[in-house]
Amino acid sequence: MGTNERRSCSVIMDNSKPRLKILTLAMVSAAVAACGERGGDEKLDAKVEPAPEDKPEMAEAAPGEWFYKDSNGYPWAGFGPPRSEALFVIACRQGQVVFQHANRDVGEISVEFADGAQTVMMEANGDGLPMSEGALPANDPFIHKLAQSQGPLRVFAGGRAMTMQSDVSYRRVARSCIDGV
């Protein structure tokens, strides 16, 4: 490259100094290994459905953004167009992770990501908004996987799929709910 333009990792890996490459690889490996450590006394007996064959990363993400809020005494993450109502919400309330979808006529939804899928029974939430709502206990194995997920999140509801990009906000909600149990 004839410019001074910096490229993320490739600048270090293109460097001719082997020690810098080895140090970089060792640091990345240590960081990845540390992310996977969990407490040894944690018991997760329920089974999470296997990941879908048509993985969420293969689909185009819906337009919108995730945002995080802590209101009404509980944390929640919403996904939707900027400066608009959320189309999908993940919240933590009373030891449960609550899923809300902007469709009152949904009997169940399937929440999927690369490492698993879970069906959630939904009901109209009754607060005047056209939203349906369902929940899973915070100690459910699927919630533990959701808190660690890195790829896109897909929701199937009423015969339609919505794929949303991965975001720290919904993982933060899931982790705070797990920690509160």
Secondary structure, DSSP 8 states (H G I E B T S, - for coil): --S----HHHHHHTSS-HHHHHHHHHHHHHHHHHHT---TT----S--B---SS-GGGS---S-EEEEEEETTEEEEEEESTTS--SEEEEEETTEEEEEES-TT-SEEEEEETTEEEEEE-EE--SSSS-EEEEEETTSHHHHHHHH--S-EEEEETTEEEEE---HHHHHHHHHHHHH-
